[in-house]
């Protein structure tokens, strides 16, 4: 499975715009792993790395179902 980083960045910006916050400056660290600021963003605002990188909403649906 390949990741389209342009689409991933667009999803990250969409999420941030939707909740009215500043998006992280970058998706990836120099070593190719998710950037610390992206990880912090996901923890702080509930964004899903699966959705950001893959466009997969299943994780978000499962988590929402557990809360309900």
N, C-alpha and C positions, 0 to 999 in steps of 0.2 A: 504494500500500500504506500503510495507516494503522497507527500504533503505539498499542497500548493500554498506557499508562504504568502503570496499576495492575497489570496482568499482568507488565510488565517489572520493576517493583519487587518483586513477589512472587517472580519467578525469581531476581533478585539475592539476595534474602533466603534463598531455598531453597539456592542455591549456597553462600553463606556458612555457613548452618547445617549443611549437609552436611559441609563440611570443617572446621567448628569455629572459624571466625574471625568477626570483626566485619564487617558489611557497610558499604559506603561510606554516608556521610550522605545523599547525594543522587545521582540519576541524571544530572541536567542542570545545566549552568551557566546563568547568567542570560541568556546569548545563545541558549540552546536547544541548544547542542552538548553532547556527553557531558561530564560533570563530570570534572575532572582526577583526583579521588579514585576515580572509577569506572574510568578508564583505568588508573590505577596498580594498582587491585584486579585488573583483567583481566590485566595483565602479570605481576604478582606471583603470582597463584594460577591462571592459565591459563583463566580464564573467557572465554567468547566473547561479544563484543558482539552478534553476529548472534543468538545464542541468548537473551541477556538482552532485547534489544529486540524481536525478531521470533519467538522461540520456535523458530528454525530450527537444527536440530542438524547439518545437513550439513557446516558448517565444522568442527565438533568431530570429526566422523567422518573427514573428509579429513585433518585434522592427526594424529589418532590413527593412521590408516593409514600416514602417512609415517614415523612414529616406529617402528612395528612391523617 
